[in-house]
């Protein structure tokens, strides 16, 4: 399921990062790698604030749907 459907505060494991090669490289540079953990902190108007690799990152809804957990 996409990251947008994750429950707030629940730790999830990233199964797949989709999108074009440019998008995947950008997301991987932020720490979204297969096998890594991600936790949704909050959601504001569909955009997510997540904890990934001990950092808080804001991700747009368009990017979040490309991250499968």
Predicted model as a PDB file, atoms N, CA, C, CB and O in Angstrom, pLDDT in the B-factor column:
MODEL        1                                                                  
ATOM      1  N   UNK A   1       0.846  -1.189   0.000  1.00 94.00           N  
ATOM      2  CA  UNK A   1       0.000   0.000   0.000  1.00 94.00           C  
ATOM      3  C   UNK A   1       0.888   1.248   0.000  1.00 94.00           C  
ATOM      4  CB  UNK A   1      -0.960   0.001   1.230  1.00 94.00           C  
ATOM      5  O   UNK A   1       2.015   1.203   0.493  1.00 94.00           O  
ATOM      6  N   UNK A   2       0.396   2.345  -0.540  1.00 94.00           N  
ATOM      7  CA  UNK A   2       1.209   3.564  -0.561  1.00 94.00           C  
ATOM      8  C   UNK A   2       1.359   4.183   0.832  1.00 94.00           C  
ATOM      9  CB  UNK A   2       0.594   4.584  -1.513  1.00 94.00           C  
ATOM     10  O   UNK A   2       0.544   3.947   1.723  1.00 94.00           O  
ATOM     11  N   UNK A   3       2.401   4.968   0.995  1.00 95.00           N  
ATOM     12  CA  UNK A   3       2.687   5.627   2.275  1.00 95.00           C  
ATOM     13  C   UNK A   3       1.530   6.511   2.730  1.00 95.00           C  
ATOM     14  CB  UNK A   3       3.960   6.462   2.165  1.00 95.00           C  
ATOM     15  O   UNK A   3       1.340   6.707   3.930  1.00 95.00           O  
ATOM     16  N   UNK A   4       0.757   7.047   1.790  1.00 93.00           N  
ATOM     17  CA  UNK A   4      -0.363   7.927   2.141  1.00 93.00           C  
ATOM     18  C   UNK A   4      -1.427   7.217   2.976  1.00 93.00           C  
ATOM     19  CB  UNK A   4      -0.996   8.484   0.881  1.00 93.00           C  
ATOM     20  O   UNK A   4      -2.222   7.875   3.647  1.00 93.00           O  
ATOM     21  N   UNK A   5      -1.451   5.880   2.942  1.00 93.00           N  
ATOM     22  CA  UNK A   5      -2.456   5.122   3.693  1.00 93.00           C  
ATOM     23  C   UNK A   5      -1.953   4.646   5.052  1.00 93.00           C  
ATOM     24  CB  UNK A   5      -2.907   3.934   2.884  1.00 93.00           C  
ATOM     25  O   UNK A   5      -2.688   3.986   5.787  1.00 93.00           O  
ATOM     26  N   UNK A   6      -0.718   4.972   5.390  1.00 93.00           N  
ATOM     27  CA  UNK A   6      -0.146   4.539   6.672  1.00 93.00           C  
ATOM     28  C   UNK A   6      -0.795   5.273   7.840  1.00 93.00           C  
ATOM     29  CB  UNK A   6       1.373   4.771   6.688  1.00 93.00           C  
ATOM     30  O   UNK A   6      -1.197   6.431   7.720  1.00 93.00           O  
ATOM     31  N   UNK A   7      -0.889   4.583   8.960  1.00 93.00           N  
ATOM     32  CA  UNK A   7      -1.428   5.199  10.174  1.00 93.00           C  
ATOM     33  C   UNK A   7      -0.363   6.077  10.816  1.00 93.00           C  
ATOM     34  CB  UNK A   7      -1.919   4.121  11.174  1.00 93.00           C  
ATOM     35  O   UNK A   7       0.822   5.744  10.790  1.00 93.00           O  
ATOM     36  N   UNK A   8      -0.784   7.193  11.391  1.00 94.00           N  
ATOM     37  CA  UNK A   8       0.126   8.114  12.072  1.00 94.00           C  
ATOM     38  C   UNK A   8       0.736   7.425  13.290  1.00 94.00           C  
ATOM     39  CB  UNK A   8      -0.614   9.414  12.492  1.00 94.00           C  
ATOM     40  O   UNK A   8       0.036   6.802  14.088  1.00 94.00           O  
ATOM     41  N   UNK A   9       2.061   7.552  13.415  1.00 94.00           N  
ATOM     42  CA  UNK A   9       2.762   6.997  14.561  1.00 94.00           C  
ATOM     43  C   UNK A   9       3.171   5.544  14.419  1.00 94.00           C  
ATOM     44  CB  UNK A   9       1.923   7.135  15.750  1.00 94.00           C  
ATOM     45  O   UNK A   9       3.877   5.026  15.283  1.00 94.00           O  
ATOM     46  N   UNK A  10       2.752   4.869  13.358  1.00 94.00           N  
ATOM     47  CA  UNK A  10       3.077   3.459  13.161  1.00 94.00           C  
ATOM     48  C   UNK A  10       4.313   3.331  12.282  1.00 94.00           C  
ATOM     49  CB  UNK A  10       1.886   2.702  12.535  1.00 94.00           C  
ATOM     50  O   UNK A  10       4.388   3.942  11.216  1.00 94.00           O  
ATOM     51  N   UNK A  11       5.282   2.536  12.729  1.00 95.00           N  
ATOM     52  CA  UNK A  11       6.505   2.332  11.952  1.00 95.00           C  
ATOM     53  C   UNK A  11       6.245   1.320  10.845  1.00 95.00           C  
ATOM     54  CB  UNK A  11       7.666   1.856  12.862  1.00 95.00           C  
ATOM     55  O   UNK A  11       5.673   0.258  11.092  1.00 95.00           O  
ATOM     56  N   UNK A  12       6.665   1.647   9.624  1.00 96.00           N  
ATOM     57  CA  UNK A  12       6.470   0.775   8.468  1.00 96.00           C  
ATOM     58  C   UNK A  12       7.798   0.549   7.769  1.00 96.00           C  
ATOM     59  CB  UNK A  12       5.439   1.375   7.489  1.00 96.00           C  
ATOM     60  O   UNK A  12       8.720   1.355   7.887  1.00 96.00           O  
ATOM     61  N   UNK A  13       7.886  -0.555   7.040  1.00 97.00           N  
ATOM     62  CA  UNK A  13       9.082  -0.882   6.266  1.00 97.00           C  
ATOM     63  C   UNK A  13       8.797  -0.567   4.796  1.00 97.00           C  
ATOM     64  CB  UNK A  13       9.493  -2.391   6.457  1.00 97.00           C  
ATOM     65  O   UNK A  13       7.747  -0.934   4.269  1.00 97.00           O  
ATOM     66  N   UNK A  14       9.734   0.110   4.144  1.00 97.00           N  
ATOM     67  CA  UNK A  14       9.573   0.469   2.737  1.00 97.00           C  
ATOM     68  C   UNK A  14       9.804  -0.771   1.879  1.00 97.00           C  
ATOM     69  CB  UNK A  14      10.554   1.611   2.335  1.00 97.00           C  
ATOM     70  O   UNK A  14      10.851  -1.412   1.964  1.00 97.00           O  
ATOM     71  N   UNK A  15       8.810  -1.101   1.050  1.00 97.00           N  
ATOM     72  CA  UNK A  15       8.883  -2.287   0.190  1.00 97.00           C  
ATOM     73  C   UNK A  15       9.369  -1.928  -1.220  1.00 97.00           C  
ATOM     74  CB  UNK A  15       7.507  -2.971   0.112  1.00 97.00           C  
ATOM     75  O   UNK A  15      10.081  -2.709  -1.852  1.00 97.00           O  
ATOM     76  N   UNK A  16       8.975  -0.725  -1.716  1.00 96.00           N  
ATOM     77  CA  UNK A  16       9.311  -0.344  -3.080  1.00 96.00           C  
ATOM     78  C   UNK A  16       9.232   1.171  -3.205  1.00 96.00           C  
ATOM     79  CB  UNK A  16       8.368  -1.033  -4.102  1.00 96.00           C  
ATOM     80  O   UNK A  16       8.380   1.815  -2.593  1.00 96.00           O  
ATOM     81  N   UNK A  17      10.138   1.732  -4.011  1.00 95.00           N  
ATOM     82  CA  UNK A  17      10.097   3.161  -4.319  1.00 95.00           C  
ATOM     83  C   UNK A  17       9.883   3.268  -5.828  1.00 95.00           C  
ATOM     84  CB  UNK A  17      11.425   3.914  -3.854  1.00 95.00           C  
ATOM     85  O   UNK A  17      10.734   2.845  -6.611  1.00 95.00           O  
ATOM     86  N   UNK A  18       8.753   3.830  -6.228  1.00 93.00           N  
ATOM     87  CA  UNK A  18       8.397   3.907  -7.645  1.00 93.00           C  
ATOM     88  C   UNK A  18       8.707   5.263  -8.247  1.00 93.00           C  
ATOM     89  CB  UNK A  18       6.935   3.598  -7.829  1.00 93.00           C  
ATOM     90  O   UNK A  18       9.387   6.093  -7.643  1.00 93.00           O  
ATOM     91  N   UNK A  19       8.193   5.472  -9.454  1.00 92.00           N  
ATOM     92  CA  UNK A  19       8.400   6.725 -10.164  1.00 92.00           C  
ATOM     93  C   UNK A  19       9.517   6.610 -11.182  1.00 92.00           C  
ATOM     94  CB  UNK A  19       8.704   7.839  -9.187  1.00 92.00           C  
ATOM     95  O   UNK A  19      10.123   5.550 -11.344  1.00 92.00           O  
ATOM     96  N   UNK A  20       9.783   7.711 -11.863  1.00 94.00           N  
ATOM     97  CA  UNK A  20      10.859   7.699 -12.858  1.00 94.00           C  
ATOM     98  C   UNK A  20      12.217   7.686 -12.144  1.00 94.00           C  
ATOM     99  CB  UNK A  20      10.748   8.932 -13.810  1.00 94.00           C  
ATOM    100  O   UNK A  20      12.282   7.959 -10.946  1.00 94.00           O  
ATOM    101  N   UNK A  21      13.303   7.372 -12.869  1.00 96.00           N  
ATOM    102  CA  UNK A  21      14.620   7.271 -12.221  1.00 96.00           C  
ATOM    103  C   UNK A  21      15.025   8.523 -11.442  1.00 96.00           C  
ATOM    104  CB  UNK A  21      15.667   6.981 -13.258  1.00 96.00           C  
ATOM    105  O   UNK A  21      15.653   8.423 -10.389  1.00 96.00           O  
ATOM    106  N   UNK A  22      14.669   9.696 -11.956  1.00 95.00           N  
ATOM    107  CA  UNK A  22      14.990  10.952 -11.269  1.00 95.00           C  
ATOM    108  C   UNK A  22      14.287  11.031  -9.916  1.00 95.00           C  
ATOM    109  CB  UNK A  22      14.593  12.158 -12.141  1.00 95.00           C  
ATOM    110  O   UNK A  22      14.892  11.397  -8.909  1.00 95.00           O  
ATOM    111  N   UNK A  23      13.004  10.682  -9.909  1.00 91.00           N  
ATOM    112  CA  UNK A  23      12.218  10.716  -8.672  1.00 91.00           C  
ATOM    113  C   UNK A  23      12.747   9.711  -7.667  1.00 91.00           C  
ATOM    114  CB  UNK A  23      10.741  10.436  -8.961  1.00 91.00           C  
ATOM    115  O   UNK A  23      12.886  10.030  -6.486  1.00 91.00           O  
ATOM    116  N   UNK A  24      13.045   8.492  -8.125  1.00 93.00           N  
ATOM    117  CA  UNK A  24      13.578   7.460  -7.222  1.00 93.00           C  
ATOM    118  C   UNK A  24      14.897   7.909  -6.601  1.00 93.00           C  
ATOM    119  CB  UNK A  24      13.776   6.131  -7.976  1.00 93.00           C  
ATOM    120  O   UNK A  24      15.119   7.723  -5.405  1.00 93.00           O  
ATOM    121  N   UNK A  25      15.766   8.497  -7.411  1.00 95.00           N  
ATOM    122  CA  UNK A  25      17.062   8.953  -6.896  1.00 95.00           C  
ATOM    123  C   UNK A  25      16.874  10.047  -5.845  1.00 95.00           C  
ATOM    124  CB  UNK A  25      17.950   9.470  -8.048  1.00 95.00           C  
ATOM    125  O   UNK A  25      17.563  10.060  -4.825  1.00 95.00           O  
ATOM    126  N   UNK A  26      15.941  10.963  -6.098  1.00 92.00           N  
ATOM    127  CA  UNK A  26      15.649  12.035  -5.144  1.00 92.00           C  
ATOM    128  C   UNK A  26      15.137  11.456  -3.828  1.00 92.00           C  
ATOM    129  CB  UNK A  26      14.616  13.017  -5.732  1.00 92.00           C  
ATOM    130  O   UNK A  26      15.606  11.841  -2.757  1.00 92.00           O  
ATOM    131  N   UNK A  27      14.174  10.528  -3.901  1.00 93.00           N  
ATOM    132  CA  UNK A  27      13.626   9.933  -2.686  1.00 93.00           C  
ATOM    133  C   UNK A  27      14.687   9.131  -1.931  1.00 93.00           C  
ATOM    134  CB  UNK A  27      12.435   9.036  -3.027  1.00 93.00           C  
ATOM    135  O   UNK A  27      14.721   9.154  -0.700  1.00 93.00           O  
ATOM    136  N   UNK A  28      15.551   8.424  -2.659  1.00 93.00           N  
ATOM    137  CA  UNK A  28      16.618   7.671  -2.006  1.00 93.00           C  
ATOM    138  C   UNK A  28      17.613   8.597  -1.317  1.00 93.00           C  
ATOM    139  CB  UNK A  28      17.340   6.792  -3.019  1.00 93.00           C  
ATOM    140  O   UNK A  28      18.167   8.255  -0.273  1.00 93.00           O  
ATOM    141  N   UNK A  29      17.835   9.765  -1.903  1.00 93.00           N  
ATOM    142  CA  UNK A  29      18.750  10.726  -1.265  1.00 93.00           C  
ATOM    143  C   UNK A  29      18.180  11.264   0.052  1.00 93.00           C  
ATOM    144  CB  UNK A  29      19.041  11.896  -2.221  1.00 93.00           C  
ATOM    145  O   UNK A  29      18.925  11.692   0.933  1.00 93.00           O  
ATOM    146  N   UNK A  30      16.842  11.237   0.173  1.00 92.00           N  
ATOM    147  CA  UNK A  30      16.198  11.659   1.418  1.00 92.00           C  
ATOM    148  C   UNK A  30      16.175  10.542   2.458  1.00 92.00           C  
ATOM    149  CB  UNK A  30      14.778  12.129   1.137  1.00 92.00           C  
ATOM    150  O   UNK A  30      15.863  10.784   3.624  1.00 92.00           O  
ATOM    151  N   UNK A  31      16.506   9.313   2.036  1.00 94.00           N  
ATOM    152  CA  UNK A  31      16.535   8.193   2.967  1.00 94.00           C  
ATOM    153  C   UNK A  31      15.469   7.149   2.730  1.00 94.00           C  
ATOM    154  CB  UNK A  31      16.407   8.695   4.337  1.00 94.00           C  
ATOM    155  O   UNK A  31      15.379   6.179   3.482  1.00 94.00           O  
ATOM    156  N   UNK A  32      14.652   7.328   1.692  1.00 95.00           N  
ATOM    157  CA  UNK A  32      13.601   6.358   1.386  1.00 95.00           C  
ATOM    158  C   UNK A  32      14.186   5.218   0.555  1.00 95.00           C  
ATOM    159  CB  UNK A  32      12.421   7.037   0.633  1.00 95.00           C  
ATOM    160  O   UNK A  32      14.130   5.246  -0.674  1.00 95.00           O  
ATOM    161  N   UNK A  33      14.747   4.215   1.234  1.00 95.00           N  
ATOM    162  CA  UNK A  33      15.359   3.074   0.562  1.00 95.00           C  
ATOM    163  C   UNK A  33      14.602   1.804   0.946  1.00 95.00           C  
ATOM    164  CB  UNK A  33      16.869   2.953   0.929  1.00 95.00           C  
ATOM    165  O   UNK A  33      14.061   1.699   2.047  1.00 95.00           O  
ATOM    166  N   UNK A  34      14.572   0.843   0.023  1.00 96.00           N  
ATOM    167  CA  UNK A  34      13.892  -0.428   0.269  1.00 96.00           C  
ATOM    168  C   UNK A  34      14.496  -1.094   1.499  1.00 96.00           C  
ATOM    169  CB  UNK A  34      13.995  -1.365  -0.969  1.00 96.00           C  
ATOM    170  O   UNK A  34      15.714  -1.219   1.622  1.00 96.00           O  
ATOM    171  N   UNK A  35      13.618  -1.520   2.409  1.00 96.00           N  
ATOM    172  CA  UNK A  35      14.060  -2.156   3.651  1.00 96.00           C  
ATOM    173  C   UNK A  35      14.208  -1.179   4.797  1.00 96.00           C  
ATOM    174  CB  UNK A  35      15.363  -2.858   3.431  1.00 96.00           C  
ATOM    175  O   UNK A  35      14.340  -1.594   5.948  1.00 96.00           O  
ATOM    176  N   UNK A  36      14.188   0.117   4.504  1.00 95.00           N  
ATOM    177  CA  UNK A  36      14.297   1.134   5.548  1.00 95.00           C  
ATOM    178  C   UNK A  36      12.971   1.340   6.249  1.00 95.00           C  
ATOM    179  CB  UNK A  36      14.785   2.451   4.964  1.00 95.00           C  
ATOM    180  O   UNK A  36      11.919   0.985   5.717  1.00 95.00           O  
ATOM    181  N   UNK A  37      13.017   1.911   7.439  1.00 95.00           N  
ATOM    182  CA  UNK A  37      11.768   2.159   8.170  1.00 95.00           C  
ATOM    183  C   UNK A  37      11.351   3.618   8.007  1.00 95.00           C  
ATOM    184  CB  UNK A  37      11.929   1.808   9.673  1.00 95.00           C  
ATOM    185  O   UNK A  37      12.179   4.519   7.875  1.00 95.00           O  
ATOM    186  N   UNK A  38      10.040   3.813   8.022  1.00 96.00           N  
ATOM    187  CA  UNK A  38       9.459   5.146   7.886  1.00 96.00           C  
ATOM    188  C   UNK A  38       8.247   5.236   8.805  1.00 96.00           C  
ATOM    189  CB  UNK A  38       9.064   5.448   6.401  1.00 96.00           C  
ATOM    190  O   UNK A  38       7.451   4.301   8.884  1.00 96.00           O  
ATOM    191  N   UNK A  39       8.111   6.355   9.493  1.00 96.00           N  
ATOM    192  CA  UNK A  39       6.996   6.581  10.406  1.00 96.00           C  
ATOM    193  C   UNK A  39       6.329   7.901  10.048  1.00 96.00           C  
ATOM    194  CB  UNK A  39       7.473   6.584  11.886  1.00 96.00           C  
ATOM    195  O   UNK A  39       6.993   8.934   9.970  1.00 96.00           O  
ATOM    196  N   UNK A  40       5.016   7.870   9.829  1.00 96.00           N  
ATOM    197  CA  UNK A  40       4.269   9.098   9.539  1.00 96.00           C  
ATOM    198  C   UNK A  40       4.054   9.846  10.852  1.00 96.00           C  
ATOM    199  CB  UNK A  40       2.893   8.784   8.836  1.00 96.00           C  
ATOM    200  O   UNK A  40       3.491   9.306  11.803  1.00 96.00           O  
ATOM    201  N   UNK A  41       4.515  11.103  10.887  1.00 96.00           N  
ATOM    202  CA  UNK A  41       4.356  11.937  12.088  1.00 96.00           C  
ATOM    203  C   UNK A  41       3.025  12.681  12.030  1.00 96.00           C  
ATOM    204  CB  UNK A  41       5.535  12.945  12.224  1.00 96.00           C  
ATOM    205  O   UNK A  41       2.264  12.681  12.998  1.00 96.00           O  
ATOM    206  N   UNK A  42       2.748  13.317  10.888  1.00 96.00           N  
ATOM    207  CA  UNK A  42       1.480  14.020  10.730  1.00 96.00           C  
ATOM    208  C   UNK A  42       1.137  14.186   9.257  1.00 96.00           C  
ATOM    209  CB  UNK A  42       1.533  15.388  11.420  1.00 96.00           C  
ATOM    210  O   UNK A  42       1.980  14.020   8.374  1.00 96.00           O  
ATOM    211  N   UNK A  43      -0.128  14.520   9.021  1.00 93.00           N  
ATOM    212  CA  UNK A  43      -0.613  14.734   7.664  1.00 93.00           C  
ATOM    213  C   UNK A  43      -1.341  16.066   7.623  1.00 93.00           C  
ATOM    214  CB  UNK A  43      -1.542  13.571   7.202  1.00 93.00           C  
ATOM    215  O   UNK A  43      -2.224  16.327   8.439  1.00 93.00           O  
ATOM    216  N   UNK A  44      -0.963  16.910   6.660  1.00 92.00           N  
ATOM    217  CA  UNK A  44      -1.585  18.221   6.511  1.00 92.00           C  
ATOM    218  C   UNK A  44      -1.984  18.382   5.047  1.00 92.00           C  
ATOM    219  CB  UNK A  44      -0.620  19.375   6.972  1.00 92.00           C  
ATOM    220  O   UNK A  44      -1.122  18.483   4.174  1.00 92.00           O  
ATOM    221  N   UNK A  45      -3.291  18.405   4.780  1.00 90.00           N  
ATOM    222  CA  UNK A  45      -3.819  18.569   3.419  1.00 90.00           C  
ATOM    223  C   UNK A  45      -3.249  17.538   2.453  1.00 90.00           C  
ATOM    224  CB  UNK A  45      -3.518  19.968   2.906  1.00 90.00           C  
ATOM    225  O   UNK A  45      -2.973  17.850   1.294  1.00 90.00           O  
ATOM    226  N   UNK A  46      -3.074  16.302   2.935  1.00 87.00           N  
ATOM    227  CA  UNK A  46      -2.563  15.231   2.082  1.00 87.00           C  
ATOM    228  C   UNK A  46      -1.060  15.121   2.059  1.00 87.00           C  
ATOM    229  CB  UNK A  46      -3.046  15.423   0.706  1.00 87.00           C  
ATOM    230  O   UNK A  46      -0.529  14.077   1.681  1.00 87.00           O  
ATOM    231  N   UNK A  47      -0.353  16.173   2.454  1.00 94.00           N  
ATOM    232  CA  UNK A  47       1.108  16.136   2.515  1.00 94.00           C  
ATOM    233  C   UNK A  47       1.525  15.527   3.855  1.00 94.00           C  
ATOM    234  CB  UNK A  47       1.720  17.570   2.336  1.00 94.00           C  
ATOM    235  O   UNK A  47       0.863  15.725   4.874  1.00 94.00           O  
ATOM    236  N   UNK A  48       2.631  14.783   3.836  1.00 96.00           N  
ATOM    237  CA  UNK A  48       3.047  14.050   5.028  1.00 96.00           C  
ATOM    238  C   UNK A  48       4.341  14.585   5.615  1.00 96.00           C  
ATOM    239  CB  UNK A  48       3.205  12.587   4.706  1.00 96.00           C  
ATOM    240  O   UNK A  48       5.228  15.043   4.895  1.00 96.00           O  
ATOM    241  N   UNK A  49       4.429  14.517   6.932  1.00 96.00           N  
ATOM    242  CA  UNK A  49       5.696  14.733   7.623  1.00 96.00           C  
ATOM    243  C   UNK A  49       6.051  13.372   8.196  1.00 96.00           C  
ATOM    244  CB  UNK A  49       5.604  15.870   8.755  1.00 96.00           C  
ATOM    245  O   UNK A  49       5.287  12.789   8.964  1.00 96.00           O  
ATOM    246  N   UNK A  50       7.232  12.870   7.810  1.00 97.00           N  
ATOM    247  CA  UNK A  50       7.619  11.515   8.201  1.00 97.00           C  
ATOM    248  C   UNK A  50       8.980  11.514   8.870  1.00 97.00           C  
ATOM    249  CB  UNK A  50       7.632  10.586   6.987  1.00 97.00           C  
ATOM    250  O   UNK A  50       9.790  12.419   8.672  1.00 97.00           O  
ATOM    251  N   UNK A  51       9.218  10.474   9.672  1.00 96.00           N  
ATOM    252  CA  UNK A  51      10.526  10.207  10.261  1.00 96.00           C  
ATOM    253  C   UNK A  51      11.176   9.127   9.415  1.00 96.00           C  
ATOM    254  CB  UNK A  51      10.415   9.771  11.774  1.00 96.00           C  
ATOM    255  O   UNK A  51      10.639   8.026   9.288  1.00 96.00           O  
ATOM    256  N   UNK A  52      12.319   9.433   8.842  1.00 94.00           N  
ATOM    257  CA  UNK A  52      13.066   8.448   8.074  1.00 94.00           C  
ATOM    258  C   UNK A  52      14.542   8.668   8.358  1.00 94.00           C  
ATOM    259  CB  UNK A  52      12.757   8.554   6.540  1.00 94.00           C  
ATOM    260  O   UNK A  52      15.036   9.791   8.266  1.00 94.00           O  
ATOM    261  N   UNK A  53      15.251   7.589   8.705  1.00 90.00           N  
ATOM    262  CA  UNK A  53      16.679   7.670   9.031  1.00 90.00           C  
ATOM    263  C   UNK A  53      16.973   8.748  10.073  1.00 90.00           C  
ATOM    264  CB  UNK A  53      17.486   7.944   7.769  1.00 90.00           C  
ATOM    265  O   UNK A  53      17.885   9.553   9.883  1.00 90.00           O  
ATOM    266  N   UNK A  54      16.229   8.775  11.150  1.00 89.00           N  
ATOM    267  CA  UNK A  54      16.411   9.726  12.261  1.00 89.00           C  
ATOM    268  C   UNK A  54      16.273  11.183  11.846  1.00 89.00           C  
ATOM    269  CB  UNK A  54      17.763   9.524  12.887  1.00 89.00           C  
ATOM    270  O   UNK A  54      16.822  12.066  12.506  1.00 89.00           O  
ATOM    271  N   UNK A  55      15.548  11.449  10.763  1.00 92.00           N  
ATOM    272  CA  UNK A  55      15.296  12.826  10.316  1.00 92.00           C  
ATOM    273  C   UNK A  55      13.817  12.994  10.025  1.00 92.00           C  
ATOM    274  CB  UNK A  55      16.142  13.175   9.058  1.00 92.00           C  
ATOM    275  O   UNK A  55      13.129  12.045   9.649  1.00 92.00           O  
ATOM    276  N   UNK A  56      13.338  14.220  10.204  1.00 95.00           N  
ATOM    277  CA  UNK A  56      11.964  14.525   9.817  1.00 95.00           C  
ATOM    278  C   UNK A  56      11.990  15.145   8.430  1.00 95.00           C  
ATOM    279  CB  UNK A  56      11.275  15.480  10.848  1.00 95.00           C  
ATOM    280  O   UNK A  56      12.745  16.079   8.160  1.00 95.00           O  
ATOM    281  N   UNK A  57      11.147  14.603   7.556  1.00 94.00           N  
ATOM    282  CA  UNK A  57      11.108  15.046   6.166  1.00 94.00           C  
ATOM    283  C   UNK A  57       9.656  15.310   5.780  1.00 94.00           C  
ATOM    284  CB  UNK A  57      11.756  13.986   5.216  1.00 94.00           C  
ATOM    285  O   UNK A  57       8.772  14.521   6.115  1.00 94.00           O  
ATOM    286  N   UNK A  58       9.405  16.411   5.082  1.00 95.00           N  
ATOM    287  CA  UNK A  58       8.084  16.691   4.534  1.00 95.00           C  
ATOM    288  C   UNK A  58       8.033  16.148   3.112  1.00 95.00           C  
ATOM    289  CB  UNK A  58       7.766  18.222   4.565  1.00 95.00           C  
ATOM    290  O   UNK A  58       8.930  16.397   2.306  1.00 95.00           O  
ATOM    291  N   UNK A  59       6.967  15.400   2.817  1.00 94.00           N  
ATOM    292  CA  UNK A  59       6.818  14.766   1.505  1.00 94.00           C  
ATOM    293  C   UNK A  59       5.443  15.129   0.953  1.00 94.00           C  
ATOM    294  CB  UNK A  59       6.994  13.207   1.597  1.00 94.00           C  
ATOM    295  O   UNK A  59       4.435  15.008   1.649  1.00 94.00           O  
ATOM    296  N   UNK A  60       5.411  15.575  -0.306  1.00 94.00           N  
ATOM    297  CA  UNK A  60       4.133  15.898  -0.934  1.00 94.00           C  
ATOM    298  C   UNK A  60       3.332  14.625  -1.163  1.00 94.00           C  
ATOM    299  CB  UNK A  60       4.349  16.646  -2.266  1.00 94.00           C  
ATOM    300  O   UNK A  60       3.885  13.525  -1.177  1.00 94.00           O  
ATOM    301  N   UNK A  61       2.040  14.782  -1.338  1.00 94.00           N  
ATOM    302  CA  UNK A  61       1.172  13.635  -1.595  1.00 94.00           C  
ATOM    303  C   UNK A  61       1.612  12.907  -2.864  1.00 94.00           C  
ATOM    304  CB  UNK A  61      -0.297  14.083  -1.717  1.00 94.00           C  
ATOM    305  O   UNK A  61       1.586  11.677  -2.910  1.00 94.00           O  
ATOM    306  N   UNK A  62       2.017  13.656  -3.897  1.00 93.00           N  
ATOM    307  CA  UNK A  62       2.447  13.059  -5.170  1.00 93.00           C  
ATOM    308  C   UNK A  62       3.661  12.143  -4.961  1.00 93.00           C  
ATOM    309  CB  UNK A  62       2.786  14.167  -6.199  1.00 93.00           C  
ATOM    310  O   UNK A  62       3.752  11.076  -5.567  1.00 93.00           O  
ATOM    311  N   UNK A  63       4.579  12.566  -4.108  1.00 93.00           N  
ATOM    312  CA  UNK A  63       5.767  11.742  -3.818  1.00 93.00           C  
ATOM    313  C   UNK A  63       5.394  10.565  -2.918  1.00 93.00           C  
ATOM    314  CB  UNK A  63       6.876  12.597  -3.146  1.00 93.00           C  
ATOM    315  O   UNK A  63       5.889   9.455  -3.113  1.00 93.00           O  
ATOM    316  N   UNK A  64       4.532  10.800  -1.944  1.00 94.00           N  
ATOM    317  CA  UNK A  64       4.176   9.757  -0.974  1.00 94.00           C  
ATOM    318  C   UNK A  64       3.481   8.569  -1.626  1.00 94.00           C  
ATOM    319  CB  UNK A  64       3.281  10.334   0.104  1.00 94.00           C  
ATOM    320  O   UNK A  64       3.641   7.439  -1.165  1.00 94.00           O  
ATOM    321  N   UNK A  65       2.708   8.800  -2.694  1.00 95.00           N  
ATOM    322  CA  UNK A  65       2.014   7.673  -3.340  1.00 95.00           C  
ATOM    323  C   UNK A  65       2.998   6.781  -4.092  1.00 95.00           C  
ATOM    324  CB  UNK A  65       0.929   8.191  -4.307  1.00 95.00           C  
ATOM    325  O   UNK A  65       2.649   5.656  -4.449  1.00 95.00           O  
ATOM    326  N   UNK A  66       4.207   7.250  -4.340  1.00 94.00           N  
ATOM    327  CA  UNK A  66       5.216   6.454  -5.032  1.00 94.00           C  
ATOM    328  C   UNK A  66       6.010   5.557  -4.083  1.00 94.00           C  
ATOM    329  CB  UNK A  66       6.161   7.365  -5.779  1.00 94.00           C  
ATOM    330  O   UNK A  66       6.776   4.700  -4.524  1.00 94.00           O  
ATOM    331  N   UNK A  67       5.822   5.762  -2.774  1.00 95.00           N  
ATOM    332  CA  UNK A  67       6.543   4.984  -1.766  1.00 95.00           C  
ATOM    333  C   UNK A  67       5.597   3.907  -1.238  1.00 95.00           C  
ATOM    334  CB  UNK A  67       7.071   5.902  -0.598  1.00 95.00           C  
ATOM    335  O   UNK A  67       4.588   4.212  -0.602  1.00 95.00           O  
ATOM    336  N   UNK A  68       5.937   2.638  -1.509  1.00 96.00           N  
ATOM    337  CA  UNK A  68       5.091   1.520  -1.079  1.00 96.00           C  
ATOM    338  C   UNK A  68       5.629   0.924   0.217  1.00 96.00           C  
ATOM    339  CB  UNK A  68       5.015   0.434  -2.180  1.00 96.00           C  
ATOM    340  O   UNK A  68       6.832   0.723   0.382  1.00 96.00           O  
ATOM    341  N   UNK A  69       4.699   0.646   1.132  1.00 95.00           N  
ATOM    342  CA  UNK A  69       5.078   0.064   2.428  1.00 95.00           C  
ATOM    343  C   UNK A  69       4.407  -1.285   2.605  1.00 95.00           C  
ATOM    344  CB  UNK A  69       4.697   1.008   3.593  1.00 95.00           C  
ATOM    345  O   UNK A  69       4.596  -1.939   3.631  1.00 95.00           O  
TER     346      UNK A  69                                                      
ENDMDL                                                                          
END                                                                             
